[in-house]
Amino acid sequence: MNYTGRRALVTGASAGIGEAFAVALAEKGADLVLTARRGERLKRLAANLEEKFSIAAIVIEADLSDPGSPQKIADELRKLGADVDILINNAGFGLPGAFENADWIAHRDFIELMLTAPAHLVRLFLPGMQARGYGRIINVASLAGLVPAGAGHTMYGASKAFLVGFSQALAAENETTGVNVSALCPGFTYSEFHDVNETRGIVARLPKFMFMQARPVAVGALGAVESRRTVYVPGRWNKFVACLLRMAPRDWAAALVKRQVRNFRIASKS
C-alpha cells in the first residue's frame, strides 16, 4: 500500500480510530483532509503528520450533524483544487439509554451524522473517483451492525447495519470502476467513544481481550479495502462473535445479546 500522490479525507479524525487512520495513511504517503468538530486538535495532528511524514494536510472544522457540512467540505476542496481519492467515513457517536430518553433533535442529529453524512460524502466524491479510475471508500460500521440489537443505544446497531449494506451495494456497483469499498466492523476499541457516551465505567469492567487498539483496526481496514474485502471484522474475538451469532438461529442470537448487553450498554437513563 503506497498512497503517495493520493489524497484521503478522514472524518472524525481528531481522536480514536479516525486519528489512527490519519496516521496510517500519512505513513503510506497519502496527503490528508482532516475533518472533525475540534479544530485545534485537528491542527495539531495535521502539523505533526506533515512534519513527520512530509505530506500535506488540510484541516476543515465541521460538524457532520449539520446537513450542510458535507457540501461545505466539498466546496472548500474544490476551491483548493484538491481531489479526494480515499474516503474514510469514520465520524460517529452513540446516544445512551432508551429511545424515549433523548429528544427528537438529538435523534435527528444522530441520523444526520451516522447515516446521511456518510452517504452524502460518498455521493459527492464517488463520481470523481470513478472518472479517475481509482478510489477507496471505508465506511466505519461496527460489530453491532452484524448482530441482533439489544436494549439501549437504540439506533446505533441499526445505523451500523445500514453502513454494512450500503458498502456491500457500493462495492457491487463499482466492481469494474477501480473504486474499492469496504465496511469496517470493529468491536470494542480503546478510544474516547465510551467517555462521550457515558459508558466508560461499564466497559472498563469487561475483559481486556475483548478490546483492540485503534491502530491495528485502521491498518487492517486499509489492507481489507485494498484486497476488496467488502466486510472486514478485525480481531479474533470479534470474528468469533460475528461467526457465532451469524450461525446461530436468529432467536438464539437475540437472546444471547439480550443477556449480555447489560454488561456494556446503558439501557435506560433518567
PyRosetta script that sets phi, psi and omega in degrees:
from pyrosetta import init, pose_from_sequence

init()
pose = pose_from_sequence("MNYTGRRALVTGASAGIGEAFAVALAEKGADLVLTARRGERLKRLAANLEEKFSIAAIVIEADLSDPGSPQKIADELRKLGADVDILINNAGFGLPGAFENADWIAHRDFIELMLTAPAHLVRLFLPGMQARGYGRIINVASLAGLVPAGAGHTMYGASKAFLVGFSQALAAENETTGVNVSALCPGFTYSEFHDVNETRGIVARLPKFMFMQARPVAVGALGAVESRRTVYVPGRWNKFVACLLRMAPRDWAAALVKRQVRNFRIASKS")
pose.set_psi(1, 103.5)
pose.set_omega(1, 175.2)
pose.set_phi(2, -120.8)
pose.set_psi(2, 113.1)
pose.set_omega(2, -176.2)
pose.set_phi(3, -104.3)
pose.set_psi(3, 19.1)
pose.set_omega(3, 177.2)
pose.set_phi(4, -58.6)
pose.set_psi(4, 129.8)
pose.set_omega(4, -178.2)
pose.set_phi(5, 88.6)
pose.set_psi(5, -4.8)
pose.set_omega(5, 176.5)
pose.set_phi(6, -102.1)
pose.set_psi(6, 156.4)
pose.set_omega(6, 177.3)
pose.set_phi(7, -123.4)
pose.set_psi(7, 132.8)
pose.set_omega(7, -177.3)
pose.set_phi(8, -115.7)
pose.set_psi(8, 132.3)
pose.set_omega(8, 172.8)
pose.set_phi(9, -100.5)
pose.set_psi(9, 121.4)
pose.set_omega(9, -179.7)
pose.set_phi(10, -118.2)
pose.set_psi(10, 118.9)
pose.set_omega(10, 176.2)
pose.set_phi(11, -91.3)
pose.set_psi(11, 153.2)
pose.set_omega(11, -176.3)
pose.set_phi(12, 59.6)
pose.set_psi(12, 41.7)
pose.set_omega(12, -170.2)
pose.set_phi(13, -87.1)
pose.set_psi(13, 0.3)
pose.set_omega(13, -172.2)
pose.set_phi(14, -80.9)
pose.set_psi(14, -11.9)
pose.set_omega(14, -178.2)
pose.set_phi(15, -164.0)
pose.set_psi(15, 170.3)
pose.set_omega(15, 170.3)
pose.set_phi(16, 61.3)
pose.set_psi(16, -139.0)
pose.set_omega(16, -177.5)
pose.set_phi(17, -63.5)
pose.set_psi(17, -35.9)
pose.set_omega(17, 178.8)
pose.set_phi(18, -61.9)
pose.set_psi(18, -45.6)
pose.set_omega(18, 177.2)
pose.set_phi(19, -63.3)
pose.set_psi(19, -40.2)
pose.set_omega(19, 178.9)
pose.set_phi(20, -62.8)
pose.set_psi(20, -38.7)
pose.set_omega(20, 175.1)
pose.set_phi(21, -62.1)
pose.set_psi(21, -44.5)
pose.set_omega(21, -178.9)
pose.set_phi(22, -59.1)
pose.set_psi(22, -45.1)
pose.set_omega(22, -179.9)
pose.set_phi(23, -64.9)
pose.set_psi(23, -46.6)
pose.set_omega(23, -177.5)
pose.set_phi(24, -63.2)
pose.set_psi(24, -39.8)
pose.set_omega(24, 179.1)
pose.set_phi(25, -68.0)
pose.set_psi(25, -41.6)
pose.set_omega(25, 178.1)
pose.set_phi(26, -63.5)
pose.set_psi(26, -39.3)
pose.set_omega(26, 177.7)
pose.set_phi(27, -59.1)
pose.set_psi(27, -32.2)
pose.set_omega(27, -177.9)
pose.set_phi(28, -93.4)
pose.set_psi(28, 11.5)
pose.set_omega(28, 170.8)
pose.set_phi(29, 94.4)
pose.set_psi(29, 1.8)
pose.set_omega(29, -177.7)
pose.set_phi(30, -76.1)
pose.set_psi(30, 138.1)
pose.set_omega(30, 164.7)
pose.set_phi(31, -73.7)
pose.set_psi(31, 156.1)
pose.set_omega(31, -169.6)
pose.set_phi(32, -126.3)
pose.set_psi(32, 149.4)
pose.set_omega(32, 163.0)
pose.set_phi(33, -121.5)
pose.set_psi(33, 115.4)
pose.set_omega(33, -176.4)
pose.set_phi(34, -108.9)
pose.set_psi(34, 128.1)
pose.set_omega(34, 179.9)
pose.set_phi(35, -135.6)
pose.set_psi(35, 141.7)
pose.set_omega(35, 177.1)
pose.set_phi(36, -173.5)
pose.set_psi(36, 179.2)
pose.set_omega(36, 178.8)
pose.set_phi(37, -78.7)
pose.set_psi(37, -28.5)
pose.set_omega(37, -173.3)
pose.set_phi(38, -92.9)
pose.set_psi(38, 89.1)
pose.set_omega(38, -173.5)
pose.set_phi(39, -62.5)
pose.set_psi(39, -39.6)
pose.set_omega(39, -177.0)
pose.set_phi(40, -65.7)
pose.set_psi(40, -40.2)
pose.set_omega(40, 177.8)
pose.set_phi(41, -64.9)
pose.set_psi(41, -39.2)
pose.set_omega(41, 177.6)
pose.set_phi(42, -62.5)
pose.set_psi(42, -41.9)
pose.set_omega(42, -178.9)
pose.set_phi(43, -63.8)
pose.set_psi(43, -40.9)
pose.set_omega(43, 178.7)
pose.set_phi(44, -65.6)
pose.set_psi(44, -42.2)
pose.set_omega(44, 178.7)
pose.set_phi(45, -63.6)
pose.set_psi(45, -45.6)
pose.set_omega(45, -179.1)
pose.set_phi(46, -60.4)
pose.set_psi(46, -45.2)
pose.set_omega(46, -179.5)
pose.set_phi(47, -62.9)
pose.set_psi(47, -40.6)
pose.set_omega(47, 179.8)
pose.set_phi(48, -64.8)
pose.set_psi(48, -43.4)
pose.set_omega(48, -178.3)
pose.set_phi(49, -71.3)
pose.set_psi(49, -36.7)
pose.set_omega(49, 176.9)
pose.set_phi(50, -61.7)
pose.set_psi(50, -44.1)
pose.set_omega(50, -178.6)
pose.set_phi(51, -68.9)
pose.set_psi(51, -41.3)
pose.set_omega(51, -173.5)
pose.set_phi(52, -76.3)
pose.set_psi(52, -36.4)
pose.set_omega(52, -171.6)
pose.set_phi(53, -118.7)
pose.set_psi(53, 3.0)
pose.set_omega(53, 178.0)
pose.set_phi(54, 55.7)
pose.set_psi(54, 44.6)
pose.set_omega(54, 175.2)
pose.set_phi(55, -113.9)
pose.set_psi(55, 170.7)
pose.set_omega(55, 176.6)
pose.set_phi(56, -104.6)
pose.set_psi(56, 136.7)
pose.set_omega(56, -178.6)
pose.set_phi(57, -129.5)
pose.set_psi(57, 128.1)
pose.set_omega(57, 176.2)
pose.set_phi(58, -103.7)
pose.set_psi(58, 133.4)
pose.set_omega(58, 178.5)
pose.set_phi(59, -109.6)
pose.set_psi(59, 126.7)
pose.set_omega(59, 175.5)
pose.set_phi(60, -127.7)
pose.set_psi(60, 108.8)
pose.set_omega(60, 177.9)
pose.set_phi(61, -75.9)
pose.set_psi(61, 123.8)
pose.set_omega(61, -176.7)
pose.set_phi(62, -157.0)
pose.set_psi(62, 145.8)
pose.set_omega(62, 174.6)
pose.set_phi(63, -107.4)
pose.set_psi(63, 109.2)
pose.set_omega(63, -173.8)
pose.set_phi(64, -75.5)
pose.set_psi(64, -0.4)
pose.set_omega(64, 168.9)
pose.set_phi(65, -79.9)
pose.set_psi(65, -9.0)
pose.set_omega(65, 173.0)
pose.set_phi(66, -85.5)
pose.set_psi(66, 120.2)
pose.set_omega(66, -176.5)
pose.set_phi(67, -56.7)
pose.set_psi(67, -23.7)
pose.set_omega(67, -178.1)
pose.set_phi(68, -85.1)
pose.set_psi(68, -8.5)
pose.set_omega(68, -173.1)
pose.set_phi(69, -65.5)
pose.set_psi(69, -43.6)
pose.set_omega(69, 179.3)
pose.set_phi(70, -57.7)
pose.set_psi(70, -44.0)
pose.set_omega(70, 179.2)
pose.set_phi(71, -66.6)
pose.set_psi(71, -36.4)
pose.set_omega(71, 176.6)
pose.set_phi(72, -59.6)
pose.set_psi(72, -44.9)
pose.set_omega(72, 178.9)
pose.set_phi(73, -61.6)
pose.set_psi(73, -46.9)
pose.set_omega(73, -179.4)
pose.set_phi(74, -62.1)
pose.set_psi(74, -41.3)
pose.set_omega(74, -179.0)
pose.set_phi(75, -65.1)
pose.set_psi(75, -41.9)
pose.set_omega(75, 179.5)
pose.set_phi(76, -64.3)
pose.set_psi(76, -39.5)
pose.set_omega(76, 179.4)
pose.set_phi(77, -70.6)
pose.set_psi(77, -35.1)
pose.set_omega(77, 177.6)
pose.set_phi(78, -63.6)
pose.set_psi(78, -41.2)
pose.set_omega(78, 178.0)
pose.set_phi(79, -61.6)
pose.set_psi(79, -32.7)
pose.set_omega(79, -179.9)
pose.set_phi(80, -85.9)
pose.set_psi(80, -5.0)
pose.set_omega(80, -176.6)
pose.set_phi(81, 66.4)
pose.set_psi(81, 32.7)
pose.set_omega(81, -174.5)
pose.set_phi(82, -106.5)
pose.set_psi(82, 111.7)
pose.set_omega(82, 175.2)
pose.set_phi(83, -79.3)
pose.set_psi(83, 157.5)
pose.set_omega(83, 175.4)
pose.set_phi(84, -113.8)
pose.set_psi(84, 119.0)
pose.set_omega(84, 179.2)
pose.set_phi(85, -98.4)
pose.set_psi(85, -27.1)
pose.set_omega(85, -176.7)
pose.set_phi(86, -131.3)
pose.set_psi(86, 125.8)
pose.set_omega(86, -179.7)
pose.set_phi(87, -118.7)
pose.set_psi(87, 121.6)
pose.set_omega(87, 176.3)
pose.set_phi(88, -111.4)
pose.set_psi(88, 102.2)
pose.set_omega(88, 177.2)
pose.set_phi(89, -84.7)
pose.set_psi(89, 91.9)
pose.set_omega(89, -173.2)
pose.set_phi(90, -114.0)
pose.set_psi(90, -25.3)
pose.set_omega(90, -173.4)
pose.set_phi(91, -57.1)
pose.set_psi(91, 137.9)
pose.set_omega(91, 179.3)
pose.set_phi(92, -176.0)
pose.set_psi(92, 167.5)
pose.set_omega(92, 174.7)
pose.set_phi(93, -160.2)
pose.set_psi(93, 176.2)
pose.set_omega(93, 178.4)
pose.set_phi(94, -130.3)
pose.set_psi(94, 153.8)
pose.set_omega(94, 175.4)
pose.set_phi(95, -107.0)
pose.set_psi(95, 107.1)
pose.set_omega(95, -178.6)
pose.set_phi(96, -70.3)
pose.set_psi(96, 154.5)
pose.set_omega(96, 176.8)
pose.set_phi(97, 95.6)
pose.set_psi(97, -179.9)
pose.set_omega(97, 179.6)
pose.set_phi(98, -74.3)
pose.set_psi(98, 159.7)
pose.set_omega(98, -173.3)
pose.set_phi(99, -56.4)
pose.set_psi(99, -41.6)
pose.set_omega(99, -174.8)
pose.set_phi(100, -76.1)
pose.set_psi(100, -8.6)
pose.set_omega(100, -178.1)
pose.set_phi(101, -79.3)
pose.set_psi(101, -15.1)
pose.set_omega(101, 176.8)
pose.set_phi(102, -109.4)
pose.set_psi(102, 144.9)
pose.set_omega(102, 179.9)
pose.set_phi(103, -76.3)
pose.set_psi(103, 169.2)
pose.set_omega(103, -173.6)
pose.set_phi(104, -66.1)
pose.set_psi(104, -31.4)
pose.set_omega(104, 179.6)
pose.set_phi(105, -60.2)
pose.set_psi(105, -41.5)
pose.set_omega(105, 178.1)
pose.set_phi(106, -63.8)
pose.set_psi(106, -43.2)
pose.set_omega(106, 177.8)
pose.set_phi(107, -64.7)
pose.set_psi(107, -39.5)
pose.set_omega(107, 179.0)
pose.set_phi(108, -62.4)
pose.set_psi(108, -44.3)
pose.set_omega(108, 177.9)
pose.set_phi(109, -63.2)
pose.set_psi(109, -37.9)
pose.set_omega(109, 178.0)
pose.set_phi(110, -60.8)
pose.set_psi(110, -48.4)
pose.set_omega(110, -179.8)
pose.set_phi(111, -62.0)
pose.set_psi(111, -40.7)
pose.set_omega(111, -179.8)
pose.set_phi(112, -62.6)
pose.set_psi(112, -45.9)
pose.set_omega(112, -176.9)
pose.set_phi(113, -72.6)
pose.set_psi(113, -43.1)
pose.set_omega(113, -169.6)
pose.set_phi(114, -87.3)
pose.set_psi(114, -28.0)
pose.set_omega(114, -176.7)
pose.set_phi(115, -117.4)
pose.set_psi(115, -55.1)
pose.set_omega(115, -172.2)
pose.set_phi(116, -68.5)
pose.set_psi(116, -47.1)
pose.set_omega(116, -176.8)
pose.set_phi(117, -61.2)
pose.set_psi(117, -46.0)
pose.set_omega(117, 177.2)
pose.set_phi(118, -59.5)
pose.set_psi(118, -43.1)
pose.set_omega(118, 179.6)
pose.set_phi(119, -65.5)
pose.set_psi(119, -39.1)
pose.set_omega(119, -179.9)
pose.set_phi(120, -65.4)
pose.set_psi(120, -43.7)
pose.set_omega(120, 179.3)
pose.set_phi(121, -63.5)
pose.set_psi(121, -40.3)
pose.set_omega(121, 176.2)
pose.set_phi(122, -61.5)
pose.set_psi(122, -43.9)
pose.set_omega(122, -179.7)
pose.set_phi(123, -62.6)
pose.set_psi(123, -34.3)
pose.set_omega(123, -179.1)
pose.set_phi(124, -73.5)
pose.set_psi(124, -37.4)
pose.set_omega(124, -171.3)
pose.set_phi(125, -106.7)
pose.set_psi(125, -17.8)
pose.set_omega(125, -179.7)
pose.set_phi(126, -61.2)
pose.set_psi(126, -44.7)
pose.set_omega(126, -178.9)
pose.set_phi(127, -57.5)
pose.set_psi(127, -38.7)
pose.set_omega(127, 177.5)
pose.set_phi(128, -65.5)
pose.set_psi(128, -40.1)
pose.set_omega(128, 176.4)
pose.set_phi(129, -61.1)
pose.set_psi(129, -45.2)
pose.set_omega(129, -179.8)
pose.set_phi(130, -62.2)
pose.set_psi(130, -42.2)
pose.set_omega(130, -178.6)
pose.set_phi(131, -64.9)
pose.set_psi(131, -34.6)
pose.set_omega(131, 179.9)
pose.set_phi(132, -86.4)
pose.set_psi(132, -9.3)
pose.set_omega(132, 178.7)
pose.set_phi(133, 74.4)
pose.set_psi(133, 21.0)
pose.set_omega(133, 179.8)
pose.set_phi(134, -153.9)
pose.set_psi(134, 132.2)
pose.set_omega(134, 174.2)
pose.set_phi(135, -169.3)
pose.set_psi(135, 151.5)
pose.set_omega(135, 174.8)
pose.set_phi(136, -134.7)
pose.set_psi(136, 127.4)
pose.set_omega(136, 178.9)
pose.set_phi(137, -127.2)
pose.set_psi(137, 123.1)
pose.set_omega(137, 173.9)
pose.set_phi(138, -119.3)
pose.set_psi(138, 118.8)
pose.set_omega(138, 174.5)
pose.set_phi(139, -99.8)
pose.set_psi(139, 117.7)
pose.set_omega(139, -176.8)
pose.set_phi(140, -80.1)
pose.set_psi(140, 101.5)
pose.set_omega(140, 177.1)
pose.set_phi(141, -95.2)
pose.set_psi(141, -133.2)
pose.set_omega(141, -177.7)
pose.set_phi(142, -170.8)
pose.set_psi(142, 157.1)
pose.set_omega(142, 169.7)
pose.set_phi(143, -55.8)
pose.set_psi(143, -30.1)
pose.set_omega(143, 179.0)
pose.set_phi(144, -62.0)
pose.set_psi(144, -22.4)
pose.set_omega(144, 178.5)
pose.set_phi(145, -81.4)
pose.set_psi(145, -5.6)
pose.set_omega(145, -177.8)
pose.set_phi(146, -109.8)
pose.set_psi(146, -6.5)
pose.set_omega(146, -175.6)
pose.set_phi(147, -123.7)
pose.set_psi(147, 163.7)
pose.set_omega(147, 177.5)
pose.set_phi(148, -58.7)
pose.set_psi(148, 147.2)
pose.set_omega(148, -179.1)
pose.set_phi(149, -81.3)
pose.set_psi(149, 148.8)
pose.set_omega(149, 176.3)
pose.set_phi(150, -118.2)
pose.set_psi(150, -177.2)
pose.set_omega(150, -177.8)
pose.set_phi(151, -69.0)
pose.set_psi(151, 145.8)
pose.set_omega(151, 179.1)
pose.set_phi(152, 88.2)
pose.set_psi(152, 152.9)
pose.set_omega(152, -177.9)
pose.set_phi(153, 48.7)
pose.set_psi(153, 53.3)
pose.set_omega(153, -161.9)
pose.set_phi(154, -52.8)
pose.set_psi(154, -44.4)
pose.set_omega(154, -174.6)
pose.set_phi(155, -96.6)
pose.set_psi(155, -0.7)
pose.set_omega(155, -174.6)
pose.set_phi(156, -63.8)
pose.set_psi(156, -54.8)
pose.set_omega(156, -180.0)
pose.set_phi(157, -60.6)
pose.set_psi(157, -39.0)
pose.set_omega(157, 179.5)
pose.set_phi(158, -63.7)
pose.set_psi(158, -40.3)
pose.set_omega(158, -179.9)
pose.set_phi(159, -66.6)
pose.set_psi(159, -37.1)
pose.set_omega(159, 179.5)
pose.set_phi(160, -72.4)
pose.set_psi(160, -34.4)
pose.set_omega(160, 174.7)
pose.set_phi(161, -63.0)
pose.set_psi(161, -37.4)
pose.set_omega(161, 175.5)
pose.set_phi(162, -59.4)
pose.set_psi(162, -45.2)
pose.set_omega(162, -178.6)
pose.set_phi(163, -64.4)
pose.set_psi(163, -34.6)
pose.set_omega(163, 177.0)
pose.set_phi(164, -64.4)
pose.set_psi(164, -51.5)
pose.set_omega(164, 179.8)
pose.set_phi(165, -63.6)
pose.set_psi(165, -39.2)
pose.set_omega(165, 177.6)
pose.set_phi(166, -60.1)
pose.set_psi(166, -44.8)
pose.set_omega(166, 179.9)
pose.set_phi(167, -65.4)
pose.set_psi(167, -41.4)
pose.set_omega(167, 179.8)
pose.set_phi(168, -61.7)
pose.set_psi(168, -43.5)
pose.set_omega(168, 179.8)
pose.set_phi(169, -66.3)
pose.set_psi(169, -44.0)
pose.set_omega(169, 178.7)
pose.set_phi(170, -61.4)
pose.set_psi(170, -41.8)
pose.set_omega(170, 179.5)
pose.set_phi(171, -61.2)
pose.set_psi(171, -42.4)
pose.set_omega(171, 179.7)
pose.set_phi(172, -65.8)
pose.set_psi(172, -38.9)
pose.set_omega(172, -178.6)
pose.set_phi(173, -70.9)
pose.set_psi(173, -21.8)
pose.set_omega(173, -174.1)
pose.set_phi(174, -113.9)
pose.set_psi(174, 24.2)
pose.set_omega(174, -178.6)
pose.set_phi(175, -57.9)
pose.set_psi(175, -30.9)
pose.set_omega(175, -175.4)
pose.set_phi(176, -113.7)
pose.set_psi(176, 12.5)
pose.set_omega(176, -175.3)
pose.set_phi(177, -98.5)
pose.set_psi(177, -11.3)
pose.set_omega(177, -173.3)
pose.set_phi(178, 87.5)
pose.set_psi(178, 5.8)
pose.set_omega(178, 178.8)
pose.set_phi(179, -105.1)
pose.set_psi(179, 117.7)
pose.set_omega(179, 177.1)
pose.set_phi(180, -97.9)
pose.set_psi(180, 138.8)
pose.set_omega(180, -177.9)
pose.set_phi(181, -129.5)
pose.set_psi(181, 136.0)
pose.set_omega(181, -179.4)
pose.set_phi(182, -142.8)
pose.set_psi(182, 143.3)
pose.set_omega(182, 171.3)
pose.set_phi(183, -101.0)
pose.set_psi(183, 121.4)
pose.set_omega(183, 176.2)
pose.set_phi(184, -89.3)
pose.set_psi(184, 126.3)
pose.set_omega(184, -176.5)
pose.set_phi(185, -122.6)
pose.set_psi(185, 73.6)
pose.set_omega(185, 179.9)
pose.set_phi(186, -76.5)
pose.set_psi(186, 158.8)
pose.set_omega(186, 168.3)
pose.set_phi(187, -93.2)
pose.set_psi(187, -141.2)
pose.set_omega(187, -179.9)
pose.set_phi(188, -65.1)
pose.set_psi(188, 128.4)
pose.set_omega(188, -178.6)
pose.set_phi(189, -132.5)
pose.set_psi(189, 133.6)
pose.set_omega(189, 179.5)
pose.set_phi(190, -63.4)
pose.set_psi(190, 117.7)
pose.set_omega(190, 178.8)
pose.set_phi(191, -166.5)
pose.set_psi(191, -177.4)
pose.set_omega(191, 177.7)
pose.set_phi(192, -80.6)
pose.set_psi(192, -3.0)
pose.set_omega(192, -176.7)
pose.set_phi(193, -52.6)
pose.set_psi(193, -44.9)
pose.set_omega(193, -175.5)
pose.set_phi(194, -73.9)
pose.set_psi(194, -25.1)
pose.set_omega(194, 174.1)
pose.set_phi(195, -69.9)
pose.set_psi(195, -45.3)
pose.set_omega(195, -179.8)
pose.set_phi(196, -62.0)
pose.set_psi(196, -37.2)
pose.set_omega(196, -176.1)
pose.set_phi(197, -91.9)
pose.set_psi(197, 7.4)
pose.set_omega(197, 173.7)
pose.set_phi(198, 62.0)
pose.set_psi(198, 32.0)
pose.set_omega(198, 179.8)
pose.set_phi(199, -119.1)
pose.set_psi(199, 12.3)
pose.set_omega(199, -177.9)
pose.set_phi(200, -57.8)
pose.set_psi(200, -44.1)
pose.set_omega(200, -179.5)
pose.set_phi(201, -63.6)
pose.set_psi(201, -34.0)
pose.set_omega(201, -179.9)
pose.set_phi(202, -72.4)
pose.set_psi(202, -52.4)
pose.set_omega(202, -174.8)
pose.set_phi(203, -71.0)
pose.set_psi(203, -21.0)
pose.set_omega(203, 178.6)
pose.set_phi(204, -63.4)
pose.set_psi(204, -20.8)
pose.set_omega(204, 179.9)
pose.set_phi(205, -85.2)
pose.set_psi(205, -6.3)
pose.set_omega(205, -179.4)
pose.set_phi(206, -77.5)
pose.set_psi(206, 153.2)
pose.set_omega(206, 178.6)
pose.set_phi(207, -60.1)
pose.set_psi(207, 142.9)
pose.set_omega(207, -176.6)
pose.set_phi(208, -65.6)
pose.set_psi(208, -25.7)
pose.set_omega(208, -179.4)
pose.set_phi(209, -66.6)
pose.set_psi(209, -13.8)
pose.set_omega(209, 179.4)
pose.set_phi(210, -81.5)
pose.set_psi(210, -11.3)
pose.set_omega(210, -174.8)
pose.set_phi(211, -104.4)
pose.set_psi(211, 148.3)
pose.set_omega(211, 172.9)
pose.set_phi(212, -121.1)
pose.set_psi(212, 156.2)
pose.set_omega(212, 170.6)
pose.set_phi(213, -79.0)
pose.set_psi(213, 154.4)
pose.set_omega(213, -176.1)
pose.set_phi(214, -66.9)
pose.set_psi(214, -35.9)
pose.set_omega(214, -174.9)
pose.set_phi(215, -60.7)
pose.set_psi(215, -52.6)
pose.set_omega(215, 179.3)
pose.set_phi(216, -63.2)
pose.set_psi(216, -27.7)
pose.set_omega(216, 175.9)
pose.set_phi(217, -63.6)
pose.set_psi(217, -47.7)
pose.set_omega(217, -178.7)
pose.set_phi(218, -68.3)
pose.set_psi(218, -45.6)
pose.set_omega(218, -179.3)
pose.set_phi(219, -62.8)
pose.set_psi(219, -42.3)
pose.set_omega(219, 177.9)
pose.set_phi(220, -62.8)
pose.set_psi(220, -37.7)
pose.set_omega(220, 179.6)
pose.set_phi(221, -66.2)
pose.set_psi(221, -37.4)
pose.set_omega(221, 176.6)
pose.set_phi(222, -64.0)
pose.set_psi(222, -41.0)
pose.set_omega(222, 176.1)
pose.set_phi(223, -63.6)
pose.set_psi(223, -37.9)
pose.set_omega(223, -178.7)
pose.set_phi(224, -66.5)
pose.set_psi(224, -43.1)
pose.set_omega(224, -178.6)
pose.set_phi(225, -69.4)
pose.set_psi(225, -31.7)
pose.set_omega(225, 177.1)
pose.set_phi(226, -67.9)
pose.set_psi(226, -33.8)
pose.set_omega(226, 179.9)
pose.set_phi(227, -91.5)
pose.set_psi(227, 9.9)
pose.set_omega(227, 175.7)
pose.set_phi(228, 61.7)
pose.set_psi(228, 37.4)
pose.set_omega(228, 172.3)
pose.set_phi(229, -85.7)
pose.set_psi(229, 110.5)
pose.set_omega(229, -170.4)
pose.set_phi(230, -70.0)
pose.set_psi(230, -35.4)
pose.set_omega(230, 176.8)
pose.set_phi(231, -125.2)
pose.set_psi(231, 121.0)
pose.set_omega(231, -176.7)
pose.set_phi(232, -121.0)
pose.set_psi(232, 121.4)
pose.set_omega(232, 176.4)
pose.set_phi(233, -110.5)
pose.set_psi(233, 111.0)
pose.set_omega(233, -178.8)
pose.set_phi(234, -83.2)
pose.set_psi(234, 147.1)
pose.set_omega(234, 173.7)
pose.set_phi(235, 90.7)
pose.set_psi(235, 138.0)
pose.set_omega(235, -177.6)
pose.set_phi(236, -63.5)
pose.set_psi(236, -42.9)
pose.set_omega(236, -179.0)
pose.set_phi(237, -62.3)
pose.set_psi(237, -44.5)
pose.set_omega(237, -179.2)
pose.set_phi(238, -65.0)
pose.set_psi(238, -40.1)
pose.set_omega(238, 176.7)
pose.set_phi(239, -61.4)
pose.set_psi(239, -41.6)
pose.set_omega(239, 179.1)
pose.set_phi(240, -61.8)
pose.set_psi(240, -47.1)
pose.set_omega(240, -179.2)
pose.set_phi(241, -62.1)
pose.set_psi(241, -46.0)
pose.set_omega(241, -179.1)
pose.set_phi(242, -61.5)
pose.set_psi(242, -43.3)
pose.set_omega(242, -179.5)
pose.set_phi(243, -66.7)
pose.set_psi(243, -45.1)
pose.set_omega(243, -179.0)
pose.set_phi(244, -59.4)
pose.set_psi(244, -48.1)
pose.set_omega(244, -176.2)
pose.set_phi(245, -74.6)
pose.set_psi(245, -24.6)
pose.set_omega(245, 176.2)
pose.set_phi(246, -73.4)
pose.set_psi(246, -35.9)
pose.set_omega(246, -177.0)
pose.set_phi(247, -81.6)
pose.set_psi(247, -27.3)
pose.set_omega(247, -177.7)
pose.set_phi(248, -72.6)
pose.set_psi(248, 149.8)
pose.set_omega(248, 172.4)
pose.set_phi(249, -54.2)
pose.set_psi(249, 145.5)
pose.set_omega(249, -173.3)
pose.set_phi(250, -56.3)
pose.set_psi(250, -41.8)
pose.set_omega(250, -178.5)
pose.set_phi(251, -69.7)
pose.set_psi(251, -32.9)
pose.set_omega(251, 175.2)
pose.set_phi(252, -66.8)
pose.set_psi(252, -44.5)
pose.set_omega(252, 179.9)
pose.set_phi(253, -61.9)
pose.set_psi(253, -42.6)
pose.set_omega(253, 179.8)
pose.set_phi(254, -63.7)
pose.set_psi(254, -39.6)
pose.set_omega(254, 178.9)
pose.set_phi(255, -65.8)
pose.set_psi(255, -39.2)
pose.set_omega(255, 178.8)
pose.set_phi(256, -64.0)
pose.set_psi(256, -45.2)
pose.set_omega(256, 178.4)
pose.set_phi(257, -61.9)
pose.set_psi(257, -42.3)
pose.set_omega(257, -179.4)
pose.set_phi(258, -58.8)
pose.set_psi(258, -39.5)
pose.set_omega(258, -179.4)
pose.set_phi(259, -71.2)
pose.set_psi(259, -33.8)
pose.set_omega(259, -172.7)
pose.set_phi(260, -91.3)
pose.set_psi(260, -21.3)
pose.set_omega(260, -169.3)
pose.set_phi(261, -64.7)
pose.set_psi(261, -26.4)
pose.set_omega(261, -180.0)
pose.set_phi(262, -65.3)
pose.set_psi(262, -16.5)
pose.set_omega(262, -180.0)
pose.set_phi(263, -75.5)
pose.set_psi(263, -18.8)
pose.set_omega(263, -175.2)
pose.set_phi(264, -141.6)
pose.set_psi(264, 7.9)
pose.set_omega(264, 177.2)
pose.set_phi(265, -132.2)
pose.set_psi(265, 154.3)
pose.set_omega(265, 172.5)
pose.set_phi(266, -94.0)
pose.set_psi(266, 110.9)
pose.set_omega(266, -177.1)
pose.set_phi(267, -77.7)
pose.set_psi(267, -31.9)
pose.set_omega(267, 179.0)
pose.set_phi(268, -144.9)
pose.set_psi(268, 150.6)
pose.set_omega(268, -175.0)
pose.set_phi(269, -144.1)
pose.set_psi(269, 124.5)
pose.set_omega(269, -178.7)
pose.set_phi(270, -85.5)
pose.dump_pdb("model.pdb")
